[in-house]
Amino acid sequence: MTRIRFAIIGCGRMGRHHGQKLIDDGRGEIAALLDAQRPMAAGLQQELCPTARICDTLEQLVSLDNIEAAIICTPTAEHHRQALACLDRGWHVLCEKPLAAHRAEILELIARSELAVARRQAFSLGYQRRHTSLYRTIRREVRSGRWGSVRAIVSHNVENWQPTITGTWRDDPRQNTGGFVTDAGSHKIDLLFYITGLTPQEVFARSQTWGSHVEIVTSVSALFSGDVTATIDFIGHAQYLGEDLSIHCERADLMIRHGEFWIAREGQMERQAVDEPESTPVNSFLDTILQGTAELSPPSAALPVFDLTWAILESGRRKQPVCVSSS
């Protein structure tokens, strides 16, 4: 079997994670590596792909003739330039979230993704929750209509994130504007749109840095379309990793508690089967390239996440409600 030859751009934790998924899948191989710190690329080469070529610049990487796809795992501010260079080279692209640091850059990449589709280039965004059986199952149930319309949303997100960012780009507001919300929280915001299909209209938020240079804790009260209220919190200095989500509908409450799917009706809670297909961004990306399957996490998903995130951060800084962009 001929394997798709990949370049990994950004050889830190996420580059290693996606590289291992690529090897485990078996349909791709790592042929080239690029990192701003060459020792990081050398370490990944030694660990996962001893025959991969290490490049020192993006220009050197895109000059290679034997690459078909790229996985981008660099700081957000680098994504726009790197994704465009890879797409212009004709490569398929899987880009870690957030897609870009500025709205105009996201709009440009979304427009570029439409051209990629016409050219049969896969262009995917790494919102990993969209690929899991758990969240695909709750999405199916919420959107089925059998439980009635959504009336309220509660999203609780906690992680011992703060100690991991000291001395890294994640604690630099120039590279990680918004801190925990924009970094670890972006895919959790994406879930609200992915599961419900609702549109945010207004937010009020409070944020705290707790001694870091970026926001560590953010609490949000939001109003979505259909007069649906949403309560969202991001606690980046918690003592455990946790993600609880409640979608309160007319005839039932659909909930994720400690990685399990529950439905509550008439005062009773019942655990539900999780039966949608399980995948990862890398596996789904390869399915799109090789089998033409529909893209689960297209670049267009980045825009509502950016707009809501921007409103959350702006509200936290101004300490007053902020309307969410709809343009």
C-alpha positions as CSV (number, residue, x, y, z in Angstrom):
1,M,0.0,0.0,0.0
2,T,1.3,3.4,-1.0
3,R,1.3,5.7,2.0
4,I,0.5,9.5,2.0
5,R,3.8,11.3,2.7
6,F,3.4,14.0,5.4
7,A,5.3,17.0,6.7
8,I,4.8,17.9,10.4
9,I,5.2,21.6,11.1
10,G,5.7,22.1,14.8
11,C,7.3,19.2,16.6
12,G,6.2,19.8,20.2
13,R,3.5,18.0,22.1
14,M,0.8,18.2,19.4
15,G,3.2,17.4,16.6
16,R,4.2,14.3,18.5
17,H,0.6,13.4,19.2
18,H,-0.6,13.7,15.6
19,G,2.6,12.0,14.3
20,Q,1.9,9.0,16.5
21,K,-1.7,8.8,15.3
22,L,-0.5,8.9,11.7
23,I,1.9,6.0,12.4
24,D,-0.8,4.0,14.2
25,D,-3.3,4.5,11.3
26,G,-0.8,3.1,8.8
27,R,-2.0,5.0,5.7
28,G,0.5,7.8,6.1
29,E,4.2,8.3,6.9
30,I,6.2,11.2,8.2
31,A,8.6,12.3,5.5
32,A,9.7,15.8,6.7
33,L,9.8,17.9,9.9
34,L,10.0,21.6,10.6
35,D,10.3,23.4,13.9
36,A,11.6,26.8,14.9
37,Q,13.8,24.9,17.4
38,R,15.8,22.3,15.4
39,P,16.4,20.1,18.5
40,M,12.6,19.6,18.8
41,A,12.5,18.3,15.2
42,A,15.5,16.1,15.9
43,G,13.8,14.6,19.0
44,L,10.7,13.8,17.1
45,Q,12.7,12.3,14.2
46,Q,14.6,10.1,16.6
47,E,11.4,9.0,18.4
48,L,9.0,8.4,15.5
49,C,10.5,8.8,12.0
50,P,14.3,8.3,11.7
51,T,14.2,8.6,7.9
52,A,12.3,12.0,7.9
53,R,14.1,15.0,6.6
54,I,14.5,18.0,8.9
55,C,14.0,21.4,7.3
56,D,15.2,24.7,8.8
57,T,12.7,27.0,7.1
58,L,9.2,26.9,5.7
59,E,10.6,27.9,2.2
60,Q,12.9,24.9,2.3
61,L,10.1,22.6,3.4
62,V,7.7,23.6,0.6
63,S,10.4,23.2,-2.0
64,L,10.4,19.4,-1.4
65,D,8.9,17.4,-4.2
66,N,7.9,14.2,-2.2
67,I,5.3,15.7,0.2
68,E,1.6,15.3,-0.2
69,A,0.1,16.6,3.1
70,A,1.1,18.7,6.1
71,I,0.0,18.8,9.7
72,I,0.5,22.2,11.3
73,C,1.0,22.3,15.1
74,T,2.7,25.6,15.6
75,P,1.6,28.6,17.7
76,T,-1.6,30.2,16.4
77,A,0.1,33.3,15.0
78,E,2.0,31.1,12.5
79,H,-0.9,29.1,11.1
80,H,-2.1,31.6,8.5
81,R,1.2,31.9,6.7
82,Q,2.1,28.2,7.0
83,A,-1.3,26.9,5.9
84,L,-1.4,29.2,2.8
85,A,2.1,28.1,1.8
86,C,1.2,24.4,2.0
87,L,-2.1,24.9,0.2
88,D,-0.4,26.8,-2.5
89,R,2.1,24.0,-2.9
90,G,-0.9,21.7,-3.6
91,W,-0.7,19.8,-0.3
92,H,-3.6,18.6,1.9
93,V,-3.6,20.4,5.2
94,L,-4.6,19.5,8.7
95,C,-4.2,22.6,11.0
96,E,-4.4,22.6,14.7
97,K,-6.9,25.0,16.3
98,P,-7.3,27.9,16.6
99,L,-7.1,28.4,12.8
100,A,-5.6,31.8,12.9
101,A,-5.0,34.8,15.2
102,H,-7.0,37.4,13.3
103,R,-10.5,37.4,11.8
104,A,-9.3,38.6,8.4
105,E,-6.9,35.7,8.3
106,I,-9.6,33.2,9.1
107,L,-11.8,34.6,6.4
108,E,-8.9,34.3,3.9
109,L,-8.3,30.7,4.9
110,I,-12.0,29.9,4.6
111,A,-12.1,31.4,1.1
112,R,-8.9,29.4,0.3
113,S,-10.6,26.2,1.6
114,E,-13.3,26.6,-1.1
115,L,-10.7,26.6,-3.7
116,A,-9.1,23.6,-2.1
117,V,-12.3,21.7,-2.4
118,A,-12.5,22.5,-6.1
119,R,-8.9,21.1,-6.4
120,R,-9.7,18.1,-4.3
121,Q,-7.4,19.2,-1.5
122,A,-8.4,18.2,2.0
123,F,-8.2,21.1,4.4
124,S,-9.2,20.2,8.0
125,L,-9.2,22.0,11.4
126,G,-8.2,20.0,14.5
127,Y,-11.3,20.3,16.6
128,Q,-10.9,16.8,18.0
129,R,-14.2,16.5,19.8
130,R,-16.1,16.5,16.5
131,H,-14.5,13.1,15.7
132,T,-15.4,11.3,18.9
133,S,-18.2,8.8,19.4
134,L,-19.4,10.6,22.6
135,Y,-19.9,14.0,21.1
136,R,-21.2,12.7,17.7
137,T,-23.8,10.8,19.6
138,I,-25.1,13.7,21.7
139,R,-25.1,15.9,18.6
140,R,-27.3,13.4,16.8
141,E,-29.7,13.2,19.7
142,V,-30.0,17.0,20.1
143,R,-30.4,17.6,16.4
144,S,-32.9,14.8,16.0
145,G,-35.7,17.0,17.4
146,R,-37.1,14.1,19.4
147,W,-36.4,15.9,22.7
148,G,-37.7,19.3,21.6
149,S,-35.9,22.5,21.1
150,V,-32.9,23.6,23.2
151,R,-33.8,25.9,26.1
152,A,-30.5,26.3,28.0
153,I,-26.8,25.2,27.8
154,V,-24.3,24.7,30.6
155,S,-20.6,24.0,29.8
156,H,-18.1,23.4,32.7
157,N,-14.4,23.1,31.7
158,V,-11.6,22.6,34.1
159,E,-7.9,21.7,33.8
160,N,-4.6,22.0,35.7
161,W,-3.4,24.1,32.7
162,Q,-1.6,27.0,34.4
163,P,1.5,25.1,35.6
164,T,2.1,23.7,32.1
165,I,2.4,27.1,30.3
166,T,5.1,28.8,32.4
167,G,7.9,29.8,30.1
168,T,6.1,28.8,27.0
169,W,4.4,30.7,24.1
170,R,1.1,29.9,25.7
171,D,1.8,32.4,28.5
172,D,2.6,35.1,26.0
173,P,-0.5,37.3,25.2
174,R,1.1,38.2,21.8
175,Q,1.0,34.6,20.8
176,N,-1.9,33.2,22.8
177,T,-4.4,36.0,23.1
178,G,-7.1,34.9,25.6
179,G,-5.1,32.3,27.4
180,F,-7.0,29.2,28.5
181,V,-10.1,30.2,26.5
182,T,-8.4,30.4,23.2
183,D,-6.0,27.6,23.6
184,A,-7.5,24.7,25.5
185,G,-11.0,26.1,25.4
186,S,-11.5,26.7,21.7
187,H,-12.7,23.2,20.8
188,K,-15.1,23.4,23.8
189,I,-16.6,26.5,22.4
190,D,-16.8,24.8,19.0
191,L,-18.9,22.0,20.6
192,L,-21.7,24.4,21.4
193,F,-22.1,25.2,17.6
194,Y,-21.4,21.6,16.5
195,I,-24.0,20.1,18.8
196,T,-26.8,22.7,18.9
197,G,-26.4,24.7,15.6
198,L,-27.4,27.8,17.6
199,T,-25.9,31.3,17.0
200,P,-24.5,33.4,19.9
201,Q,-25.8,37.0,20.2
202,E,-24.5,38.6,23.4
203,V,-22.1,37.7,26.1
204,F,-21.0,39.0,29.5
205,A,-17.7,37.6,30.9
206,R,-15.2,38.0,33.7
207,S,-11.6,36.9,33.4
208,Q,-8.7,36.6,35.8
209,T,-5.0,35.9,35.1
210,W,-4.1,34.6,38.6
211,G,-0.4,35.6,38.3
212,S,0.1,34.5,34.7
213,H,0.4,36.8,31.7
214,V,-2.7,35.4,30.0
215,E,-6.3,34.7,31.2
216,I,-6.5,31.6,33.4
217,V,-10.1,31.7,34.6
218,T,-13.1,33.0,32.5
219,S,-16.8,32.8,33.4
220,V,-19.4,33.5,30.7
221,S,-23.1,34.2,30.6
222,A,-24.3,34.2,27.0
223,L,-27.5,34.5,25.0
224,F,-27.9,32.4,21.9
225,S,-30.5,32.4,19.1
226,G,-34.0,31.3,20.1
227,D,-33.6,33.1,23.5
228,V,-31.4,30.2,24.7
229,T,-29.1,31.1,27.7
230,A,-25.7,29.6,28.0
231,T,-23.5,29.4,31.1
232,I,-19.8,28.6,30.3
233,D,-16.8,28.5,32.5
234,F,-13.1,27.8,31.9
235,I,-11.1,27.1,35.0
236,G,-7.4,26.8,34.1
237,H,-6.0,26.3,37.6
238,A,-8.1,23.3,38.7
239,Q,-6.8,20.1,40.2
240,Y,-8.2,17.7,37.6
241,L,-9.1,17.5,33.9
242,G,-12.9,17.6,33.4
243,E,-15.5,18.5,30.9
244,D,-19.2,18.5,31.7
245,L,-21.9,19.6,29.3
246,S,-25.6,19.9,29.7
247,I,-28.1,20.6,26.9
248,H,-31.5,21.3,28.4
249,C,-34.3,20.6,25.9
250,E,-38.0,20.8,26.2
251,R,-38.6,17.1,26.9
252,A,-35.2,16.0,28.3
253,D,-31.8,17.1,29.6
254,L,-29.0,15.6,27.6
255,M,-25.7,15.6,29.5
256,I,-22.1,14.5,29.4
257,R,-20.8,13.6,32.9
258,H,-17.3,12.3,33.4
259,G,-17.1,11.0,29.8
260,E,-20.5,9.3,29.8
261,F,-23.8,10.3,28.1
262,W,-26.9,10.6,30.2
263,I,-30.5,11.6,29.5
264,A,-32.8,12.9,32.3
265,R,-36.6,12.7,32.0
266,E,-39.3,13.1,34.6
267,G,-36.8,13.2,37.5
268,Q,-34.9,10.1,36.4
269,M,-31.4,9.9,34.9
270,E,-30.4,7.1,32.6
271,R,-27.0,6.4,31.0
272,Q,-27.1,6.1,27.2
273,A,-25.2,4.0,24.7
274,V,-22.6,5.9,22.7
275,D,-22.8,4.4,19.3
276,E,-21.6,6.8,16.6
277,P,-18.2,6.0,14.9
278,E,-15.0,6.9,16.9
279,S,-12.2,8.7,15.0
280,T,-9.5,11.3,15.4
281,P,-8.6,14.4,13.4
282,V,-5.8,12.4,11.7
283,N,-7.9,9.3,10.9
284,S,-10.7,11.5,9.5
285,F,-8.2,13.6,7.5
286,L,-6.9,10.4,5.9
287,D,-10.4,9.3,5.2
288,T,-11.1,12.6,3.4
289,I,-7.9,12.4,1.3
290,L,-8.2,8.7,0.4
291,Q,-11.9,8.0,0.4
292,G,-13.5,11.4,-0.2
293,T,-15.5,11.3,3.0
294,A,-17.2,14.5,4.2
295,E,-15.0,16.9,6.2
296,L,-16.1,16.7,9.9
297,S,-14.1,19.8,10.9
298,P,-13.9,22.3,8.0
299,P,-12.1,25.7,8.3
300,S,-15.4,27.5,8.3
301,A,-16.0,26.1,11.8
302,A,-13.3,28.5,13.0
303,L,-15.2,31.7,12.4
304,P,-18.1,31.4,14.9
305,V,-15.5,30.2,17.5
306,F,-13.4,33.3,16.9
307,D,-16.3,35.7,17.0
308,L,-17.7,34.3,20.3
309,T,-14.2,34.1,21.8
310,W,-13.4,37.7,20.8
311,A,-16.7,38.8,22.4
312,I,-15.9,36.8,25.6
313,L,-12.4,38.4,26.0
314,E,-13.6,41.9,25.1
315,S,-16.4,41.6,27.7
316,G,-14.0,40.4,30.3
317,R,-11.7,43.4,29.7
318,R,-14.4,46.0,29.5
319,K,-16.5,44.4,32.2
320,Q,-19.8,44.9,30.3
321,P,-21.9,42.9,27.8
322,V,-20.7,42.7,24.3
323,C,-22.7,41.8,21.1
324,V,-21.3,38.9,19.0
325,S,-20.4,39.7,15.4
326,S,-22.8,38.2,12.9
327,S,-21.1,39.5,9.7
